[in-house]
Amino acid sequence: MKQTIRPSRPPATAQRVPSGGARNVWPWFVTWRGELAALALFAFALIVRAPWVLVFGRFWAEEGTVFLSYAWTHSFLDALTAPHLGYYNFIPTVAGILGAHVPLEWAPRLTVAMGLPIQMLPAALILFTTIPGLVTPMRKGMALLLLLVVPSSPEVLLSTALSHMVLCVVTALILISALGGRIDRVCKWILLGLAGLTGVVSIFLTPLFWVQWWRERRRERVVQALILTCCALLQVIAASRALSAGERSARFDPTVMVGAWYAKFILTPLAPARIAYDHLDRLSAGLSAGDSLSIWVWMVTIVLFAGFLFACWRAGDRAALLLVAASLWVAFLSFVLSTGPDTRDKLIAHLNFGLRYYYAPQILFFLAVMVCIRPGTALPKWAQGLMGVWLCAVLLMGAFNYACAPLDWPRLFYGPPWAQQVQQWRQDPSKPLAIWPAGWQVTLPPKP
């Protein structure tokens, strides 16, 4: 019987834009129409969650108190090159500079508008590059849903000040993605440079890029690793100055870390937010009073992590191992290095606060789960089934918490109207401008 050969769609690693100039743009759109539609739907889901943020504008925390305030009172070059909070942060630095040079009423709309495409970058990489375990349309759709609903950090939404958390996810996806054509290579170089110069979270993954090069021995992996290494050297210089000045400190407490990982990787992804954080408030109060964690918290955390790490090893999938290594490494360093020179309570706050520090680790952790259960891994079917049920439960609960987030976290979704603040400031420039979240203020002197 004669076999019928059907034309197949070009692989994602192939260069799919033929030469010939602008006349070939339309075929490119036709080829990628499904991915472009999915990306547009992803952007819509981000906006519709809090459309008033984009319409009326919002400065989130350090966007106003640090980056806008510094750019307002310093020259362009000083503002562009100054490190803040112990490291250099390119994206919010540029947002602050632009915000200081447009009418003040429009400044927060500009920063929010910059935050939107940054938050779309992980989705774009999933859709337009080849990532092991995320090849089929269904798996790509599940990964996009995971990007939307699993992170327990609504404060990252459309915020340039926290764009380094999103760019860490971008960096990890580049780490495991297949190598493509020239456009693919150049875009990834730019993204890695952008991620490495925007905060320090992405440079935590530099050793894994060298591991990936050692396993593949591809020249492109060397270039990627070198880009992150150069950025890491620059960030280390800024961070060392902050450590010597006492702006940052390293602190570690294994008991509190186990509690934080139980909170962020086990409890909050599987429980309604209000119930989860009521429970975490009690755990935090006990730790602050000098109590230890319950033995069952230790057991649940150790058993789940040990079982998951064994499953990743048993699956024999390098992408899954790299993702889980990136997740836990970033979570560990964020826990150790996120505190100032204060007391143990700064660490205990990781249980029920510090949500932004676990944005990237949570996404990478559950992407590793998804990659582990792809067809072709050596993981037994019963183990794949258990992990599949776990992932589905996380996605369903994440969707519920995503829908309820404006009610559960009103402080993160609502704040003082900016136009009213600017009007009062113009009448009395000595009056601070209230920004989001409630209680944060920025004082801007009048410009000459």
C-alpha positions in Angstrom: 0.0 0.0 0.0 1.4 3.3 -1.1 2.2 5.6 1.9 0.8 9.2 1.7 3.3 11.8 2.7 1.6 14.9 4.1 3.4 18.3 4.1 4.6 19.2 7.6 4.8 22.6 9.2 8.4 23.9 9.4 10.1 23.3 12.7 10.3 26.2 15.1 14.1 26.1 14.9 14.1 26.7 11.2 14.3 30.2 9.7 10.8 30.7 8.5 11.1 34.2 7.0 12.3 34.0 3.4 14.5 36.8 2.0 12.8 39.4 -0.1 11.9 42.4 2.1 8.6 43.7 3.1 6.6 41.6 0.6 7.4 38.5 2.7 6.0 39.9 6.0 2.5 38.7 5.2 3.5 35.1 4.6 5.3 35.2 8.0 2.1 36.4 9.7 0.1 33.6 8.0 2.6 31.0 9.1 2.6 32.1 12.7 -1.1 33.2 12.9 -1.9 30.7 15.6 1.0 31.8 17.8 0.3 35.5 17.2 -3.4 34.9 18.2 -2.3 33.1 21.3 0.1 35.9 22.2 -2.6 38.5 21.7 -4.9 36.5 23.9 -2.2 36.3 26.6 -1.8 40.1 26.5 -5.5 40.5 26.8 -5.6 38.3 29.8 -2.9 40.4 31.5 -4.7 43.7 30.7 -8.2 42.6 31.6 -7.1 41.5 35.1 -6.8 45.2 36.0 -7.5 47.4 33.0 -7.7 50.5 35.2 -4.0 50.2 35.9 -3.2 50.7 32.2 -5.9 53.3 31.6 -5.2 55.6 34.6 -1.6 54.7 35.2 0.2 53.5 38.4 3.6 53.9 39.9 4.4 50.8 41.9 6.6 51.2 44.9 10.3 51.6 43.8 9.1 52.8 40.3 8.2 56.1 42.0 10.3 56.3 45.2 13.6 55.2 43.6 13.7 55.4 39.8 11.4 58.3 39.0 12.7 60.3 42.0 16.3 59.8 41.1 15.8 60.6 37.4 13.7 63.7 38.4 16.6 65.3 40.2 19.7 64.0 38.2 21.0 64.3 34.7 20.3 61.8 32.0 23.7 60.2 32.2 23.7 60.0 36.0 20.3 58.5 36.1 21.2 55.9 33.4 24.3 54.7 35.0 23.3 54.7 38.7 22.8 51.4 40.5 19.9 51.2 43.0 19.1 48.8 45.9 22.4 47.1 45.6 22.4 46.3 41.8 21.9 47.8 38.4 18.3 47.7 37.1 18.1 48.7 33.4 14.4 48.5 32.6 13.0 50.5 35.6 15.9 52.9 35.2 14.9 53.7 31.6 11.2 53.8 32.7 12.1 56.4 35.4 14.1 58.5 33.0 11.2 58.5 30.4 8.7 59.2 33.2 10.7 62.2 34.3 10.7 63.7 30.8 7.0 63.5 29.9 4.1 65.3 31.5 3.8 64.0 35.0 0.1 63.1 34.5 1.2 60.6 31.8 4.3 59.2 33.5 2.7 56.2 35.2 0.9 55.2 32.1 4.2 55.0 30.3 5.8 52.7 32.9 2.8 50.4 32.9 2.9 50.3 29.1 6.5 49.3 29.3 5.7 46.6 31.8 3.2 44.9 29.4 5.6 43.8 26.6 8.2 42.7 29.2 5.6 40.4 30.8 4.7 39.0 27.4 8.3 37.9 26.7 8.1 34.4 28.4 4.9 33.7 26.4 6.6 34.8 23.2 9.5 32.4 23.8 7.2 29.5 24.5 5.3 30.2 21.3 8.0 31.1 18.9 10.9 28.9 19.9 11.4 25.1 20.4 11.4 24.1 24.0 11.5 20.5 25.0 8.2 19.3 26.4 6.4 22.4 25.1 6.1 21.6 21.4 2.5 20.8 20.7 -0.2 23.5 20.7 -1.9 21.9 23.7 1.3 21.9 25.8 2.1 25.5 24.7 -1.4 26.5 25.8 -1.0 24.9 29.2 2.4 26.6 29.6 0.8 30.0 28.8 -1.9 29.3 31.4 0.7 28.4 33.9 2.5 31.7 33.2 -0.8 33.5 34.0 -2.2 31.8 37.0 0.4 29.8 38.9 2.6 32.6 40.2 1.3 33.8 43.6 2.6 37.3 43.0 0.0 39.8 41.7 2.5 42.6 42.5 4.6 41.7 39.4 1.6 42.6 37.1 2.7 45.3 34.7 5.5 46.6 36.9 8.8 47.7 35.5 10.3 47.7 39.0 9.9 43.9 39.2 10.6 43.2 35.5 13.8 41.4 36.6 11.6 38.6 38.0 9.9 38.1 34.6 13.3 38.3 32.8 14.6 35.5 35.0 11.9 33.2 33.4 13.0 34.4 30.0 16.6 33.5 30.8 15.7 30.0 32.0 13.6 29.4 28.8 16.5 30.5 26.7 18.7 28.1 28.6 16.6 25.0 27.6 15.3 26.2 24.2 16.7 24.7 21.0 19.2 26.7 19.0 17.6 28.4 15.9 18.6 30.6 13.0 20.2 34.0 12.9 17.2 36.0 14.0 16.6 33.5 16.9 20.3 33.8 18.0 20.4 37.6 17.9 17.0 38.0 19.7 18.2 35.7 22.5 21.5 37.6 22.8 19.6 40.8 23.2 17.2 39.3 25.8 20.1 37.8 27.8 21.9 41.2 27.9 18.7 42.9 28.9 18.0 40.3 31.6 21.6 40.4 32.9 21.5 44.2 33.3 18.1 44.3 34.8 18.6 43.1 38.4 20.6 40.2 39.6 18.1 37.3 39.4 18.9 36.3 35.9 22.7 36.1 36.5 22.0 33.5 39.2 21.6 31.1 36.2 25.0 31.8 34.7 26.5 28.5 36.0 23.7 26.5 34.4 24.5 28.1 31.0 28.1 26.9 31.3 26.8 23.4 32.2 24.6 23.5 29.1 27.5 24.4 27.0 29.6 21.6 28.5 26.9 19.1 27.6 26.2 20.4 24.1 29.6 21.9 23.1 27.9 24.3 20.8 29.4 27.8 20.0 26.1 29.5 20.5 26.0 28.2 24.1 29.4 29.8 24.8 28.1 33.2 23.5 25.0 33.0 25.7 27.1 32.0 28.7 29.6 34.8 28.0 26.9 37.4 27.8 25.5 36.5 31.2 29.0 36.2 32.6 29.9 39.8 31.6 26.6 41.1 33.0 27.3 39.1 36.2 30.7 40.8 36.6 29.1 44.2 36.4 26.4 43.3 38.8 28.9 41.8 41.3 30.7 45.1 41.4 27.5 47.0 42.2 26.4 44.3 44.7 29.8 44.3 46.5 29.5 48.0 47.1 26.0 47.6 48.5 27.2 44.8 50.8 30.1 46.8 52.1 27.8 49.8 52.7 25.3 47.7 54.6 22.5 48.1 52.1 22.3 44.3 51.7 23.3 41.4 53.8 23.3 37.6 53.5 21.3 35.7 56.1 20.3 32.0 56.2 18.0 30.1 58.5 17.2 26.5 57.4 14.0 26.3 59.4 12.5 29.4 57.9 13.6 28.4 54.4 11.8 25.1 54.7 8.7 27.1 55.8 9.0 29.5 52.9 9.4 26.6 50.4 6.4 24.8 51.9 4.4 28.0 51.6 5.4 29.0 48.0 5.8 25.6 46.3 3.2 23.4 48.1 0.5 25.3 50.0 -0.3 28.4 48.0 -0.4 26.7 44.6 -2.9 24.1 45.9 -5.1 26.1 48.3 -7.4 29.2 48.1 -5.3 32.3 48.8 -7.3 33.4 51.9 -7.1 30.0 53.6 -3.5 29.6 52.7 -2.4 32.9 54.0 -4.4 32.6 57.2 -2.5 29.4 57.9 0.8 31.0 57.0 0.1 33.9 59.3 -0.1 31.5 62.2 3.1 29.7 61.1 4.9 33.1 60.9 3.6 34.2 64.3 4.9 30.9 65.8 8.4 31.3 64.2 8.5 35.0 65.4 7.7 33.8 68.9 10.6 31.3 68.9 8.6 28.2 68.0 9.8 25.7 65.5 7.9 24.4 62.5 5.5 21.5 63.0 7.1 18.1 62.2 4.4 17.5 59.5 5.5 20.7 57.6 9.1 19.3 57.6 7.9 15.9 56.5 5.6 17.1 53.7 8.2 19.5 52.3 11.1 17.0 52.4 9.0 14.1 51.0 7.6 16.2 48.1 10.9 17.8 47.1 12.8 14.5 47.4 10.1 12.7 45.3 10.0 15.4 42.7 13.8 15.6 42.4 13.9 11.8 42.1 11.2 11.9 39.4 13.2 14.5 37.4 16.3 12.3 37.6 14.3 9.2 36.8 12.7 10.9 33.7 16.2 11.4 32.3 15.2 14.8 30.8 17.9 17.4 30.9 15.5 20.3 30.3 13.5 19.2 33.4 16.6 18.9 35.5 17.8 22.4 34.4 14.5 23.9 35.1 14.2 22.5 38.6 17.8 23.4 39.3 17.1 27.0 38.2 14.0 27.1 40.3 15.5 26.0 43.5 18.8 27.9 43.0 17.0 31.2 42.4 14.7 30.5 45.3 17.6 29.8 47.6 19.7 32.8 46.6 16.7 35.1 46.7 15.9 33.9 50.3 19.5 34.4 51.4 20.3 37.7 49.7 16.9 39.5 49.8 17.2 40.8 53.3 18.7 44.0 54.7 20.8 44.3 57.9 17.8 43.6 60.1 16.6 40.7 62.2 15.3 37.2 61.5 11.8 38.6 61.0 13.0 39.7 57.5 13.4 36.0 56.6 10.2 34.9 58.3 8.3 37.4 56.1 9.1 35.0 53.2 6.3 32.8 54.4 3.4 35.1 53.9 5.1 38.0 52.1 8.0 38.4 49.7 5.8 37.0 46.9 7.8 38.6 44.1 10.9 36.5 45.0 9.1 33.3 44.1 7.5 34.5 40.9 10.2 32.9 38.7 10.9 29.9 40.9 7.2 28.9 40.9 6.9 29.1 37.1 10.1 27.2 36.5 9.2 24.6 39.1 5.9 23.7 37.5 7.3 24.0 34.0 9.7 21.3 35.1 6.7 19.2 36.1 5.2 19.7 32.7 8.4 18.7 30.9 8.8 15.6 33.1 5.5 14.2 31.9 6.0 14.7 28.2 5.9 11.6 26.0 9.2 9.8 25.6 10.6 10.3 29.1 11.7 7.3 31.1 9.4 8.2 33.9 6.9 5.3 34.7 3.3 5.8 33.6 2.0 5.8 37.1 4.4 8.5 38.1 3.5 10.6 35.1 -0.1 10.2 36.0 0.4 11.4 39.6 2.4 14.4 38.4 -0.2 15.2 35.8 -2.9 15.2 38.4 -0.7 17.5 40.6 -0.2 19.9 37.7 -3.9 20.0 36.8 -4.8 20.7 40.4 -2.2 23.5 40.5 -3.6 25.0 37.3 -7.2 24.8 38.4 -6.5 26.4 41.8 -4.3 29.0 40.1 -7.2 29.9 37.9 -9.4 30.3 40.9 -6.9 32.5 42.8 -6.2 34.5 39.6 -9.9 35.4 39.3 -10.2 36.2 43.0 -7.0 38.1 43.3 -8.5 41.7 43.2 -10.7 40.7 46.2 -7.9 38.8 48.0 -5.2 41.4 47.4 -7.0 44.8 47.2 -3.8 46.6 48.3 -2.1 45.3 45.1 -5.0 46.1 42.7 -6.2 49.5 44.0 -4.5 52.6 45.0 -4.7 56.5 45.1 -5.7 58.0 41.7 -2.6 59.6 40.2 -4.3 62.5 38.4 -5.6 63.7 41.8 -2.2 63.4 43.3 -0.6 65.4 40.5 -3.3 68.1 40.8 -2.6 68.5 44.5 1.2 68.5 43.9 0.9 71.3 41.3 -0.9 73.4 43.9 1.6 72.6 46.6 4.9 71.0 45.3 6.0 70.3 48.9 3.2 67.8 49.2 4.2 64.2 48.7 2.5 62.2 45.9 0.9 59.0 47.1 1.7 55.9 45.0 0.8 52.2 45.0 0.7 50.2 47.3 -1.0 52.3 50.0 1.5 54.0 52.3 4.2 54.6 49.7 4.9 58.2 48.8 7.3 60.1 46.6 8.4 63.7 47.0 9.3 65.6 43.8 10.7 69.1 43.8 9.3 71.5 41.2 11.4 71.6 38.0 12.8 75.0 37.0 
